[in-house]
Amino acid sequence: MRNQLLDHKGKRIYYMDFSNLKTQDEISALINSSITFIRSQPSSSLLTMTNISNMHFNNEIKELFSSFVKGNKPYVKAGTVVGISGLQSIVYNALMKITGRNIKSMSSVDAAKEWLVSYN
């Protein structure tokens, strides 16, 4: 499954795995299924982890993510992203400014889990 609830050290983390997705349709479908879950949660309650390793990226996908990230803000207590490389880091920095979010970029899924469970 590309989106699932993980239990790590007694805390729930909503994991979205966009890694290796190559088409806008695949990415959009995962965003839409994630929206359904995320936006049904209580305010500021959710820990999220997003893996974008080797994901295809273009301007249309950037716009999809911008809307997705901004709309999730009320529901997310803390978020991490894994797999940012190259030009994605420029897009990531811009998205954080545009959306007003502070999603922590992490080097691995394990590091992201540890950071999330330690977040207060």
Residue pairs with C-beta under 8 A, 6 or more apart in sequence:
2 16
2 17
2 18
2 30
3 14
3 15
3 16
3 17
3 30
3 33
3 34
3 37
4 14
4 15
5 12
5 13
5 14
5 15
6 12
6 13
6 14
6 15
6 49
6 113
7 13
8 113
8 116
8 117
9 117
10 117
11 47
11 116
11 117
12 46
12 47
13 47
13 48
13 49
13 113
13 116
13 117
14 34
14 37
14 38
14 46
14 47
14 48
14 49
15 48
15 49
15 50
15 51
16 30
16 34
16 48
16 49
16 50
16 51
17 30
17 51
18 27
18 30
18 50
18 51
18 52
18 55
19 51
19 52
19 53
19 54
19 55
19 83
20 53
20 54
20 55
21 27
21 30
21 55
21 56
22 55
22 56
23 56
24 56
24 58
24 60
24 61
24 64
27 55
27 56
27 61
27 64
28 64
31 64
31 65
31 68
34 68
35 68
35 71
35 72
38 46
38 48
38 72
38 75
38 76
39 71
39 72
39 75
41 75
42 75
43 74
43 75
44 74
44 75
44 76
44 77
45 75
45 77
46 75
46 76
46 77
47 76
47 77
47 78
47 79
47 116
47 117
47 119
48 72
48 76
48 78
48 79
48 80
49 79
49 80
49 81
49 82
49 109
49 112
49 113
49 116
50 79
50 80
50 81
50 82
50 103
51 81
51 82
51 83
51 109
52 81
52 82
52 83
52 84
52 88
53 82
53 83
53 85
54 83
55 61
55 83
57 87
57 88
57 91
62 91
62 95
65 95
66 95
66 98
66 99
69 95
69 99
69 101
69 103
70 98
70 99
70 100
70 101
72 79
73 99
73 100
73 101
76 101
77 119
78 104
78 116
78 119
79 101
79 103
79 104
80 103
80 104
80 105
80 106
80 112
80 115
80 116
81 92
81 103
81 104
81 105
81 106
81 112
82 105
82 106
82 107
82 108
82 109
82 111
82 112
84 92
84 105
89 105
92 105
95 101
96 102
96 103
104 112
104 115
106 112
106 115
